[in-house]
């Protein structure tokens, strides 16, 4: 991982431009995300991950897992392949990365870098990880799936269903369907001007990361103190403006701009809209949650204490991927069973810093 | 004069002007200045009576600024979230719903009366579809109006039966094509040498393609096809060129006699394009503009953007409509480039939107 992610390394330097082009993230955002991957894959954290993976469900050390592992990638968050690739290789399972035709720069670089590292230990291991790209081809994908013993797949629900239907019996399937995140701003986080500003900045970073494309990315912010909703929305807009100065959004396609125009129109009708070219924040009070088109477009809703839309959030099921809250660790732990099972719960500001652990393999 | 009577007088006056314009331009006379004045007057009337439109107009983010068009356009997404009508719900004569094939909650377009819709639809179809043949046999690949009472398409086709046909066969039962009825109806026309207009959605024609196998028809001279709509939310898509080729071969009509219709639930008027023409020509009471989705200002001719339709016949809803369609304007015609997917974006799944729609039903 050092060879690939070291900020001073030639490989990472050579990766930046092509990655910005393939992901359509800005160069500063590419650097920011690579920095986070670098921090997340430092040796102590990798060692903790491998220690977790060493322990099977029965508490015994697992044997090498036979067969081939396949990872079918979508193009929206380029680093998605990292954790399952490391996990499978650690377990002795060769990995085939089927990259999205929209973004194959990182998967190829990851595969190449890992292959080199493995080959240094044993030349035969060079083939233990391979990346492939091909346009939509059901028969080619079927060939990959039919030879796999474990498959991780990323994409929308239709893709997940199609892959599940195509898998032979006995193949372990780990779908990572699309979804979104929600930020929860508890009462104390808006108590003073300073705390509100600080909270807004952390929220803005969560929203802006990966240009809000990830399945963890917040689409809505729930503000517990109803009277602070509008003020927080305005503060969030200011924070997104500041974040955009150092992490500008990447170029938008016409389709993306069109989706955003529709969203903003609804926002202008239903709520109070704050926007600049790089973001849009809509304060909509107690209106229903609605999906964002991304591009740092986010709803701010009120969610009074005791009625934080728990039932509604629970109904979102596996689509609610992340619930970020300003509550402390104990309070966050206490709300876990009020959210859909498997929802990642974290602090505001940490949405795009998922821990490198076994739990993330099944999210 | 009581306010209510003043309101009715204003409405009646505008209604009269709209009908007069429809009559004047339906034979091809272009009266753009008259049209534009009327559109502006309708917008002013609606601004005072349609809260959603007033809010959009008042939106102070510099987003709907002066762009020479005189008034903002309501994004079609808004129809899913707000009642778009200048009249009390008790006066609703009919409500059309957007199709349920895309995602979640359906948009609603209430009508106080359908006289303007009828006038616009009849005038546009006489010029753009039926031309010199005022009475033809119709074969309709769509549900009957009584089977689909919320479908504006079924309603329109039902009116075509009343205005333009010497008899009609409806060969769609609920959601299923009755292939036997289709074959019998077309065979009968061929035997009689009777020109026939086959009307339906693009998806229904594709469905017919799959069902008819090797069967082909040589429809009599004067026959024509009308197809409308795309494949939004459907599991299968066929390119326009491929469908045109298939239809000319299947039905034995020239490409020039395969007419595409552009309409939507949020509009009262339709636009037509013959198979050999590049773009849709809006009827004389409709203004089509392509706008930059970022600032909603008209783009330069030939530059792609979002299609905005100002429809004078939308007297009781909203005259300015920002569609979700990407288009380019050339020589007064708009060419579609495909539809921006709306809030279901970035591969996010239908089921996420459905989960949110379930949430909205409770709020």
Boltz contact constraints between the chains, C-beta under 6 A:
constraints:
  - contact:
      token1: [A, 76]
      token2: [B, 346]
      max_distance: 6.0
  - contact:
      token1: [A, 156]
      token2: [B, 347]
      max_distance: 6.0
  - contact:
      token1: [A, 156]
      token2: [B, 349]
      max_distance: 6.0
  - contact:
      token1: [A, 157]
      token2: [B, 349]
      max_distance: 6.0
  - contact:
      token1: [A, 157]
      token2: [B, 351]
      max_distance: 6.0
  - contact:
      token1: [A, 178]
      token2: [B, 347]
      max_distance: 6.0
  - contact:
      token1: [A, 178]
      token2: [B, 348]
      max_distance: 6.0
  - contact:
      token1: [A, 178]
      token2: [B, 349]
      max_distance: 6.0
  - contact:
      token1: [A, 254]
      token2: [B, 304]
      max_distance: 6.0
  - contact:
      token1: [A, 254]
      token2: [B, 326]
      max_distance: 6.0
  - contact:
      token1: [A, 255]
      token2: [B, 340]
      max_distance: 6.0
  - contact:
      token1: [A, 257]
      token2: [B, 293]
      max_distance: 6.0
  - contact:
      token1: [A, 257]
      token2: [B, 294]
      max_distance: 6.0
  - contact:
      token1: [A, 258]
      token2: [B, 293]
      max_distance: 6.0
  - contact:
      token1: [A, 258]
      token2: [B, 306]
      max_distance: 6.0
  - contact:
      token1: [A, 258]
      token2: [B, 340]
      max_distance: 6.0
  - contact:
      token1: [A, 259]
      token2: [B, 340]
      max_distance: 6.0
  - contact:
      token1: [A, 259]
      token2: [B, 345]
      max_distance: 6.0
  - contact:
      token1: [A, 261]
      token2: [B, 293]
      max_distance: 6.0
  - contact:
      token1: [A, 262]
      token2: [B, 75]
      max_distance: 6.0
  - contact:
      token1: [A, 262]
      token2: [B, 77]
      max_distance: 6.0
  - contact:
      token1: [A, 262]
      token2: [B, 324]
      max_distance: 6.0
  - contact:
      token1: [A, 262]
      token2: [B, 342]
      max_distance: 6.0
  - contact:
      token1: [A, 265]
      token2: [B, 75]
      max_distance: 6.0
  - contact:
      token1: [A, 265]
      token2: [B, 78]
      max_distance: 6.0
  - contact:
      token1: [A, 266]
      token2: [B, 77]
      max_distance: 6.0
  - contact:
      token1: [A, 266]
      token2: [B, 78]
      max_distance: 6.0
  - contact:
      token1: [A, 266]
      token2: [B, 81]
      max_distance: 6.0
  - contact:
      token1: [A, 268]
      token2: [B, 56]
      max_distance: 6.0
  - contact:
      token1: [A, 268]
      token2: [B, 59]
      max_distance: 6.0
  - contact:
      token1: [A, 269]
      token2: [B, 52]
      max_distance: 6.0
  - contact:
      token1: [A, 269]
      token2: [B, 55]
      max_distance: 6.0
  - contact:
      token1: [A, 269]
      token2: [B, 56]
      max_distance: 6.0
  - contact:
      token1: [A, 269]
      token2: [B, 78]
      max_distance: 6.0
  - contact:
      token1: [A, 269]
      token2: [B, 82]
      max_distance: 6.0
  - contact:
      token1: [A, 273]
      token2: [B, 61]
      max_distance: 6.0
  - contact:
      token1: [A, 275]
      token2: [B, 61]
      max_distance: 6.0
  - contact:
      token1: [A, 288]
      token2: [B, 359]
      max_distance: 6.0
  - contact:
      token1: [A, 288]
      token2: [B, 360]
      max_distance: 6.0
  - contact:
      token1: [A, 288]
      token2: [B, 363]
      max_distance: 6.0
  - contact:
      token1: [A, 291]
      token2: [B, 343]
      max_distance: 6.0
  - contact:
      token1: [A, 293]
      token2: [B, 345]
      max_distance: 6.0
  - contact:
      token1: [A, 294]
      token2: [B, 346]
      max_distance: 6.0
  - contact:
      token1: [A, 312]
      token2: [B, 359]
      max_distance: 6.0
  - contact:
      token1: [A, 315]
      token2: [B, 358]
      max_distance: 6.0
  - contact:
      token1: [A, 316]
      token2: [B, 355]
      max_distance: 6.0
  - contact:
      token1: [A, 319]
      token2: [B, 352]
      max_distance: 6.0
  - contact:
      token1: [A, 319]
      token2: [B, 355]
      max_distance: 6.0
